[in-house]
Amino acid sequence: MLAERVISSTNAKLVLDPFIGSGTVAVAAKKLGRNFIGIDKVPEYLKMAIRRLREKPLQDINTNSYRHTQLCLFKGE
């Protein structure tokens, strides 16, 4: 997956996705044991991302370094 390759090519411990959409970057970050912040102004996208994150099998996740998830709804104009 492209998102995993991009994230793993950095030393970043925190991944910011200001347009989380369906959560592809968040799932990749979680799988690689990175913390992440996902933001979107469409509540349906956040719900979709949360569903995807909950469905990800635990054996695929590096739980030793994964700490928390932050998802935000931005209510802009």
LUMNU-966607 format. One line per field, with one value per atom (N, C-alpha, C, O): residue in three letters; chain; atom name; x, y, z. Coordinates in steps of 0.1 Angstrom, whole numbers, m for minus. Layout:
N
type <- c(ALA|...)
mol <- c(A|...)
atom <- c(CA|...)
east <- c(X|...)
north <- c(Y|...)
up <- c(Z|...)
END
This chain:
77
type <- c(MET|MET|MET|MET|LEU|LEU|LEU|LEU|ALA|ALA|ALA|ALA|GLU|GLU|GLU|GLU|ARG|ARG|ARG|ARG|VAL|VAL|VAL|VAL|ILE|ILE|ILE|ILE|SER|SER|SER|SER|SER|SER|SER|SER|THR|THR|THR|THR|ASN|ASN|ASN|ASN|ALA|ALA|ALA|ALA|LYS|LYS|LYS|LYS|LEU|LEU|LEU|LEU|VAL|VAL|VAL|VAL|LEU|LEU|LEU|LEU|ASP|ASP|ASP|ASP|PRO|PRO|PRO|PRO|PHE|PHE|PHE|PHE|ILE|ILE|ILE|ILE|GLY|GLY|GLY|GLY|SER|SER|SER|SER|GLY|GLY|GLY|GLY|THR|THR|THR|THR|VAL|VAL|VAL|VAL|ALA|ALA|ALA|ALA|VAL|VAL|VAL|VAL|ALA|ALA|ALA|ALA|ALA|ALA|ALA|ALA|LYS|LYS|LYS|LYS|LYS|LYS|LYS|LYS|LEU|LEU|LEU|LEU|GLY|GLY|GLY|GLY|ARG|ARG|ARG|ARG|ASN|ASN|ASN|ASN|PHE|PHE|PHE|PHE|ILE|ILE|ILE|ILE|GLY|GLY|GLY|GLY|ILE|ILE|ILE|ILE|ASP|ASP|ASP|ASP|LYS|LYS|LYS|LYS|VAL|VAL|VAL|VAL|PRO|PRO|PRO|PRO|GLU|GLU|GLU|GLU|TYR|TYR|TYR|TYR|LEU|LEU|LEU|LEU|LYS|LYS|LYS|LYS|MET|MET|MET|MET|ALA|ALA|ALA|ALA|ILE|ILE|ILE|ILE|ARG|ARG|ARG|ARG|ARG|ARG|ARG|ARG|LEU|LEU|LEU|LEU|ARG|ARG|ARG|ARG|GLU|GLU|GLU|GLU|LYS|LYS|LYS|LYS|PRO|PRO|PRO|PRO|LEU|LEU|LEU|LEU|GLN|GLN|GLN|GLN|ASP|ASP|ASP|ASP|ILE|ILE|ILE|ILE|ASN|ASN|ASN|ASN|THR|THR|THR|THR|ASN|ASN|ASN|ASN|SER|SER|SER|SER|TYR|TYR|TYR|TYR|ARG|ARG|ARG|ARG|HIS|HIS|HIS|HIS|THR|THR|THR|THR|GLN|GLN|GLN|GLN|LEU|LEU|LEU|LEU|CYS|CYS|CYS|CYS|LEU|LEU|LEU|LEU|PHE|PHE|PHE|PHE|LYS|LYS|LYS|LYS|GLY|GLY|GLY|GLY|GLU|GLU|GLU|GLU)
mol <- c(A|A|A|A|A|A|A|A|A|A|A|A|A|A|A|A|A|A|A|A|A|A|A|A|A|A|A|A|A|A|A|A|A|A|A|A|A|A|A|A|A|A|A|A|A|A|A|A|A|A|A|A|A|A|A|A|A|A|A|A|A|A|A|A|A|A|A|A|A|A|A|A|A|A|A|A|A|A|A|A|A|A|A|A|A|A|A|A|A|A|A|A|A|A|A|A|A|A|A|A|A|A|A|A|A|A|A|A|A|A|A|A|A|A|A|A|A|A|A|A|A|A|A|A|A|A|A|A|A|A|A|A|A|A|A|A|A|A|A|A|A|A|A|A|A|A|A|A|A|A|A|A|A|A|A|A|A|A|A|A|A|A|A|A|A|A|A|A|A|A|A|A|A|A|A|A|A|A|A|A|A|A|A|A|A|A|A|A|A|A|A|A|A|A|A|A|A|A|A|A|A|A|A|A|A|A|A|A|A|A|A|A|A|A|A|A|A|A|A|A|A|A|A|A|A|A|A|A|A|A|A|A|A|A|A|A|A|A|A|A|A|A|A|A|A|A|A|A|A|A|A|A|A|A|A|A|A|A|A|A|A|A|A|A|A|A|A|A|A|A|A|A|A|A|A|A|A|A|A|A|A|A|A|A|A|A|A|A|A|A|A|A|A|A|A|A|A|A|A|A|A|A|A|A|A|A|A|A)
atom <- c(N|CA|C|O|N|CA|C|O|N|CA|C|O|N|CA|C|O|N|CA|C|O|N|CA|C|O|N|CA|C|O|N|CA|C|O|N|CA|C|O|N|CA|C|O|N|CA|C|O|N|CA|C|O|N|CA|C|O|N|CA|C|O|N|CA|C|O|N|CA|C|O|N|CA|C|O|N|CA|C|O|N|CA|C|O|N|CA|C|O|N|CA|C|O|N|CA|C|O|N|CA|C|O|N|CA|C|O|N|CA|C|O|N|CA|C|O|N|CA|C|O|N|CA|C|O|N|CA|C|O|N|CA|C|O|N|CA|C|O|N|CA|C|O|N|CA|C|O|N|CA|C|O|N|CA|C|O|N|CA|C|O|N|CA|C|O|N|CA|C|O|N|CA|C|O|N|CA|C|O|N|CA|C|O|N|CA|C|O|N|CA|C|O|N|CA|C|O|N|CA|C|O|N|CA|C|O|N|CA|C|O|N|CA|C|O|N|CA|C|O|N|CA|C|O|N|CA|C|O|N|CA|C|O|N|CA|C|O|N|CA|C|O|N|CA|C|O|N|CA|C|O|N|CA|C|O|N|CA|C|O|N|CA|C|O|N|CA|C|O|N|CA|C|O|N|CA|C|O|N|CA|C|O|N|CA|C|O|N|CA|C|O|N|CA|C|O|N|CA|C|O|N|CA|C|O|N|CA|C|O|N|CA|C|O|N|CA|C|O|N|CA|C|O|N|CA|C|O|N|CA|C|O|N|CA|C|O|N|CA|C|O|N|CA|C|O)
east <- c(8|0|9|19|5|13|15|25|4|4|14|21|15|24|39|47|41|55|59|71|50|54|56|66|47|49|61|69|64|76|89|99|88|101|105|115|97|101|103|100|109|111|100|100|89|79|71|68|69|61|46|38|43|29|26|34|15|10|m2|m12|m2|m14|m20|m14|m33|m41|m53|m63|m51|m61|m74|m84|m74|m86|m87|m84|m91|m90|m98|m95|m109|m118|m121|m126|m119|m122|m112|m114|m101|m91|m80|m73|m77|m66|m52|m45|m49|m37|m37|m27|m48|m49|m47|m40|m53|m51|m36|m31|m30|m16|m7|2|m10|m2|m4|6|m16|m19|m12|m6|m12|m5|10|17|16|30|34|46|24|27|29|36|24|26|13|2|14|3|m2|6|m15|m20|m31|m38|m33|m44|m52|m45|m64|m72|m83|m90|m84|m94|m103|m98|m115|m124|m136|m140|m142|m154|m167|m178|m166|m177|m179|m171|m189|m191|m191|m187|m197|m198|m184|m182|m175|m161|m155|m148|m157|m151|m157|m150|m170|m176|m170|m168|m168|m162|m148|m145|m140|m126|m126|m118|m135|m136|m139|m134|m149|m153|m141|m138|m133|m122|m111|m105|m109|m99|m103|m94|m116|m120|m120|m118|m121|m121|m107|m106|m97|m83|m79|m80|m75|m71|m59|m50|m60|m49|m36|m26|m36|m23|m15|m3|m22|m15|m9|m3|m12|m9|3|3|13|24|19|20|14|8|18|15|31|41|43|46|42|45|32|32|21|8|2|m1|m1|m6|m21|m29|m24|m37|m41|m33|m54|m59|m66|m73|m65|m72|m79|m73|m93|m100|m109|m115|m109|m116|m125|m123|m136|m146|m144|m145|m140|m138|m151|m155|m158|m170|m167|m168|m163|m160|m173|m184|m171|m182|m185|m194)
north <- c(m12|0|12|13|22|34|42|47|43|51|44|52|31|24|27|29|27|30|44|46|53|67|69|75|64|66|59|64|47|39|45|42|54|60|72|78|75|86|81|70|90|87|93|93|98|105|96|84|100|92|96|89|107|112|115|123|110|112|121|118|132|141|139|140|136|135|145|141|157|167|164|171|154|150|135|128|130|116|107|95|112|104|91|90|80|67|61|50|68|64|55|49|56|48|51|42|64|68|64|59|65|62|47|43|39|24|21|12|27|24|29|21|40|45|36|32|31|22|9|3|4|m9|m8|m17|4|7|11|14|12|16|31|35|39|53|59|54|70|78|86|89|89|97|106|103|117|126|127|130|124|125|135|136|144|155|154|152|157|159|167|167|174|182|174|180|162|155|143|134|144|134|119|110|117|104|98|86|106|102|97|87|105|101|88|80|86|74|62|51|64|54|50|39|61|58|51|42|55|48|33|24|30|16|8|m3|14|8|5|m6|15|13|2|m6|1|m10|m23|m33|m24|m37|m43|m55|m35|m39|m50|m47|m62|m72|m68|m62|m72|m68|m74|m68|m86|m92|m84|m86|m75|m67|m54|m46|m52|m39|m40|m50|m31|m31|m25|m12|m32|m27|m22|m15|m25|m20|m5|1|1|15|23|35|16|23|27|19|40|46|50|46|59|65|70|71|72|77|90|92|100|113|115|117|115|119|131|132|141|154|157|155|163|168|183|190|188|203|208|205|217|223|237|247|237|250|255|250|265|271|264|268)
up <- c(0|0|0|7|m8|m10|4|7|11|24|33|40|34|43|38|47|25|20|24|28|22|25|40|44|48|63|68|76|63|68|63|68|53|48|56|53|67|75|90|93|98|112|120|133|114|121|130|127|142|152|152|157|145|145|130|123|125|111|112|119|104|103|90|79|90|78|79|85|73|74|66|68|58|50|51|41|62|65|56|53|51|41|47|59|40|45|55|60|57|68|63|71|50|45|52|55|53|60|74|80|81|95|97|107|89|90|87|95|78|75|87|91|93|104|116|123|118|129|127|137|115|112|115|119|112|114|128|131|137|150|152|162|143|145|151|148|158|163|151|142|151|140|144|154|137|139|125|115|125|113|115|125|105|105|92|82|94|82|86|98|77|80|77|79|71|68|78|79|86|97|92|98|80|74|72|73|67|65|78|79|89|102|106|112|105|109|101|106|88|79|84|85|87|91|105|107|114|127|125|131|116|113|108|112|98|93|103|104|112|123|133|137|135|145|138|145|125|118|116|113|117|114|124|136|119|128|137|132|150|159|156|159|149|146|136|135|129|119|125|117|137|143|153|161|152|161|174|176|183|196|205|215|204|213|212|222|200|199|196|195|193|190|203|212|205|217|216|224|207|207|193|184|192|180|182|193|173|175|162|152|162|151|154|165|145|148|137|125|140|130|130|140|118|116|111|100|118|113|107|114|95|88|81|83|74|66|54|46)
END
